[in-house]
């Protein structure tokens, strides 16, 4: 039996993980607290830890996990910016779930965009109060509009397919274009200048941090709609607020927020929100915020659990090789991951 400390547990996590874990000899010790330097010792006696996007897996946490005899960090997410993969090299293996349901995230991005441009959220609130006026609810057609997609991995390409169904003109930016996908690639500056809507579908790393910033917003069309279902820190929140206040940005649809770690996934309805930037964002009539919800479908939860359990078993069985291991052996995680045919170390 492989024992795994499962941090940041939510009620919707357990059914799938219990089902797949029991079937494959993996026992999860469910912990409601997030992983950080103060909680790392709760993993004592386990073989691995299972973490999510807002767990802190920095150098100090990794060193302590290593001292406790932990051998594996199993992310139940695609993103890994919260894990110091470089520091983990030679100490702990790191695995992730590269694709759980790209349809879930892509469809949520479109749902946010439609809700915003057709004012569905405002109409819903009005009719609940028996206000059936249409004043202030005028939207615009997506057909014929230009959408700029930043990042054309699996989620980005599925989102593009959805946009094609609406008759939108699609342009995209990605430093690693998808050959043969029939996508028109342009420079980032061209994308900013031409797009009526911009949707982010890229990972967070040093090169993508604050992709949307003051300079980028200055290059955009007046009234541009920005959609982000990837990682919060792709957008400079203060620059976004300034763009909204100046009327340069027509609307923002956000499923992620750069300072979400201590806020999202929790019920804070009975508390005063200390984060002034998020409070101001939510107060804006042209901003929609969902709390990192894009992944949350029955299909995605099942795929996440199945892949995570398979990753764990692979790392402890036979030669320990796992297709989904994140490695820093060559200094480039994505390149190393795609070229590697053996375990990281």
C-alpha positions in Angstrom: 0.0 0.0 0.0 1.3 3.5 -0.9 0.4 6.1 1.6 -0.2 9.7 0.3 -0.8 12.9 2.2 -3.6 14.6 0.3 -3.4 18.4 1.0 -6.1 21.0 0.5 -8.9 18.4 0.3 -12.4 19.5 -0.8 -15.6 17.4 -0.7 -15.6 17.0 -4.5 -12.1 15.5 -4.5 -12.8 12.5 -2.4 -15.2 10.3 -4.4 -13.0 9.9 -7.4 -9.7 9.6 -5.5 -11.2 7.0 -3.1 -12.5 4.9 -6.0 -9.3 4.9 -8.0 -7.0 4.7 -4.9 -8.7 1.7 -3.5 -8.5 -0.1 -6.8 -4.8 0.5 -7.2 -3.4 0.1 -3.7 -3.0 3.8 -3.0 -4.3 5.1 0.4 -4.9 8.8 0.8 -4.6 10.7 4.1 -7.0 13.6 3.5 -6.0 16.9 5.0 -8.1 20.1 4.7 -5.1 22.4 5.2 -2.9 23.6 2.4 0.7 22.4 2.2 3.2 25.0 3.4 6.2 25.2 5.8 3.8 25.1 8.8 1.9 22.0 7.7 4.6 19.9 6.0 5.1 17.7 9.0 1.6 16.3 8.6 3.0 14.2 5.8 5.2 12.3 8.2 4.9 8.5 7.7 3.7 8.9 4.1 5.4 7.9 0.9 4.2 10.8 -1.2 2.2 14.1 -1.1 -0.7 15.1 -3.4 -1.0 18.8 -3.9 -3.1 21.4 -5.8 -2.5 24.8 -7.4 -2.5 26.9 -4.2 -0.2 24.6 -2.1 3.2 26.0 -1.4 6.0 23.7 -2.5 9.0 25.9 -2.2 12.6 24.9 -1.4 12.1 24.8 2.4 9.0 22.6 2.0 10.8 20.3 -0.4 13.8 19.9 1.9 11.6 19.0 4.8 9.6 16.5 2.7 12.9 14.9 1.7 14.0 14.7 5.4 10.7 13.0 6.2 11.4 10.3 3.6 8.8 11.5 1.1 9.7 10.4 -2.4 7.1 12.0 -4.6 5.2 15.2 -5.2 2.0 14.4 -7.1 0.3 17.4 -8.5 -3.4 17.0 -9.3 -3.2 19.8 -11.8 -1.5 20.7 -15.1 0.2 23.8 -13.8 3.3 23.5 -11.6 4.4 27.1 -11.0 3.8 26.6 -7.3 6.5 23.9 -7.1 10.2 24.6 -7.2 10.9 21.8 -9.7 14.6 22.8 -10.0 15.1 22.4 -6.3 13.3 19.1 -6.2 15.7 17.6 -8.8 17.7 14.8 -7.1 15.5 14.8 -4.1 11.8 14.2 -4.9 10.2 13.2 -8.2 7.4 15.5 -9.4 4.5 14.4 -11.5 1.5 16.3 -12.8 -1.8 15.8 -14.8 -1.1 17.4 -18.2 -4.6 16.9 -19.5 -7.7 16.2 -17.5 -10.5 17.7 -19.5 -9.3 20.5 -21.8 -12.9 20.8 -22.9 -13.9 21.8 -19.4 -11.6 24.8 -19.3 -12.2 25.8 -22.9 -16.0 25.6 -22.5 -15.8 27.7 -19.3 -13.8 30.4 -21.1 -16.5 30.6 -23.7 -19.2 30.6 -21.0 -17.6 33.5 -19.3 -17.2 35.4 -22.6 -20.8 34.8 -23.6 -22.1 35.8 -20.1 -20.2 39.0 -20.3 -20.9 40.2 -23.9 -24.6 39.3 -23.7 -25.0 40.6 -20.1 -26.5 37.4 -18.9 -25.3 37.8 -15.3 -27.0 41.2 -15.1 -30.3 39.9 -16.7 -30.3 37.0 -14.2 -30.0 39.3 -11.2 -32.7 41.6 -12.6 -35.3 39.0 -13.4 -35.0 37.5 -9.9 -36.3 40.8 -8.7 -39.0 40.8 -11.4 -37.2 43.6 -13.3 -37.8 42.8 -17.0 -36.3 46.0 -18.4 -33.8 45.5 -21.2 -32.1 48.9 -20.6 -28.3 48.5 -20.3 -28.3 44.9 -21.5 -27.2 45.5 -25.1 -24.4 43.2 -26.1 -22.6 42.4 -29.3 -22.3 39.6 -31.8 -19.3 37.3 -31.6 -19.7 36.4 -35.2 -17.1 38.3 -37.3 -15.2 39.6 -34.3 -11.5 38.9 -34.0 -10.3 36.8 -31.0 -6.7 36.6 -30.1 -5.7 33.4 -28.3 -2.4 33.4 -26.3 -1.3 29.8 -26.0 -2.3 27.0 -28.4 -1.8 23.9 -26.4 -4.7 21.4 -26.1 -7.0 23.8 -24.2 -6.2 26.7 -26.5 -6.8 24.7 -29.7 -10.2 23.4 -28.3 -11.2 27.0 -27.5 -10.2 28.0 -31.0 -12.5 25.3 -32.4 -15.4 26.6 -30.3 -14.7 30.1 -31.5 -14.7 28.9 -35.1 -18.2 27.6 -34.5 -19.3 31.1 -33.6 -17.8 32.5 -36.9 -15.1 34.4 -35.2 -11.8 35.5 -36.9 -9.0 33.8 -35.0 -5.4 34.9 -34.6 -3.0 33.4 -32.1 0.4 33.8 -30.4 2.5 30.9 -29.1 6.3 30.7 -29.1 5.9 27.1 -30.1 3.2 27.1 -32.9 1.1 24.0 -33.5 2.1 22.9 -37.0 -0.7 21.8 -39.3 -3.4 23.2 -37.0 -4.6 25.8 -39.5 -4.1 28.6 -37.0 -3.0 32.1 -38.1 -0.1 33.0 -35.8 0.9 36.7 -35.3 3.3 38.5 -33.0 2.1 39.4 -29.5 1.9 43.1 -30.4 -0.2 42.3 -33.5 -2.5 40.2 -31.4 -3.0 43.0 -28.9 -3.7 45.6 -31.7 -6.1 43.5 -33.8 -8.2 41.6 -31.2 -11.7 42.4 -30.0 -11.4 39.6 -27.4 -8.2 38.2 -25.9 -8.2 34.8 -24.2 -5.2 33.4 -22.2 -4.4 29.7 -22.4 -0.7 29.5 -21.5 1.3 28.3 -18.6 2.8 30.7 -16.0 6.5 31.0 -16.1 9.2 33.7 -16.2 8.4 34.4 -19.8 4.6 34.8 -19.4 4.5 36.5 -16.0 2.3 39.7 -16.4 1.8 39.1 -20.2 -1.1 41.6 -19.8 0.5 44.7 -18.3 0.3 48.5 -18.8 2.3 48.5 -22.0 0.3 45.6 -23.5 -3.0 47.3 -22.6 -1.9 50.5 -24.3 -1.6 48.5 -27.6 -5.1 47.1 -27.4 -8.3 48.2 -29.0 -10.6 50.4 -27.0 -13.3 48.1 -25.5 -11.3 44.9 -25.7 -12.6 41.9 -23.6 -10.0 39.9 -21.7 -10.6 36.3 -20.6 -8.3 34.4 -18.3 -8.9 30.8 -17.3 -5.2 29.9 -17.0 -3.1 31.5 -14.2 -3.8 34.7 -12.4 -0.3 36.2 -12.6 -0.5 36.2 -16.4 -2.3 39.6 -15.8 -1.0 42.5 -13.8 -4.1 43.2 -11.7 -3.3 46.9 -11.1 -2.8 47.5 -14.8 -6.1 45.7 -15.5 -8.0 47.9 -13.1 -6.4 51.0 -14.6 -7.4 49.8 -18.0 -11.0 49.2 -16.9 -11.2 52.6 -15.1 -9.9 54.4 -18.2 -12.5 52.5 -20.4 -9.8 51.0 -22.5 -10.8 47.5 -21.4 -14.5 46.9 -22.1 -14.8 43.8 -19.9 -12.7 41.2 -18.0 -13.7 37.6 -17.4 -11.5 36.0 -14.8 -11.5 32.5 -13.4 -8.1 33.1 -11.8 -6.4 35.9 -9.8 -2.7 36.4 -9.1 -3.2 36.6 -5.3 -5.9 33.9 -5.1 -3.9 31.4 -2.9 -5.5 32.4 0.4 -8.9 33.3 -1.0 -10.2 31.0 -3.7 -11.7 27.6 -2.9 -13.0 28.9 0.5 -16.3 30.3 1.7 -15.5 33.9 2.7 -19.0 35.2 2.5 -19.1 36.0 6.3 -15.8 37.9 6.3 -14.5 41.2 5.2 -12.2 40.7 2.2 -8.8 42.2 2.9 -7.7 42.1 -0.7 -8.5 45.6 -2.0 -7.6 44.8 -5.6 -10.0 41.8 -5.8 -12.7 43.8 -4.0 -12.4 46.5 -6.6 -12.4 44.1 -9.4 -15.6 42.3 -8.2 -17.3 45.7 -7.7 -16.8 46.6 -11.4 -20.0 46.1 -13.5 -18.0 44.8 -16.4 -16.0 42.2 -14.5 -17.0 38.6 -13.9 -14.9 36.5 -11.4 -15.3 32.8 -10.8 -13.1 31.1 -8.3 -10.8 28.8 -10.3 -13.9 26.8 -11.4 -13.1 26.1 -15.0 -11.7 22.6 -14.3 -14.7 21.5 -12.2 -16.7 19.0 -14.2 -17.5 15.4 -13.4 -15.4 14.2 -16.3 -12.4 16.3 -15.3 -12.5 15.2 -11.6 -12.5 11.5 -12.7 -9.7 12.0 -15.1 -7.6 13.9 -12.6 -8.0 11.2 -10.0 -7.3 8.4 -12.5 -4.2 10.1 -13.9 -2.9 11.0 -10.5 -3.2 7.5 -9.1 -1.6 6.1 -12.3 1.3 8.6 -11.9 1.8 7.5 -8.3 1.7 3.8 -9.0 4.1 4.3 -12.0 6.7 6.1 -9.8 6.6 3.3 -7.2 6.4 0.3 -9.5 9.1 -1.4 -11.6 11.7 1.1 -12.8 9.8 4.2 -11.5 9.3 5.7 -15.0 6.3 8.0 -15.4 5.3 9.8 -18.6 4.0 12.7 -16.6 7.1 13.4 -14.5 8.4 17.0 -14.5 12.2 17.0 -14.7 14.9 19.6 -14.4 17.8 17.4 -15.6 18.4 19.4 -18.7 17.4 22.8 -17.3 14.2 23.0 -19.4 11.2 21.3 -17.9 9.0 21.1 -21.0 11.8 20.1 -23.3 13.1 17.5 -20.9 9.7 16.2 -20.3 9.0 15.6 -24.0 12.4 14.0 -24.7 12.9 11.9 -21.6 12.5 8.1 -21.8 13.5 7.3 -18.3 12.8 8.6 -14.8 14.3 12.0 -14.0 17.1 10.7 -11.6 
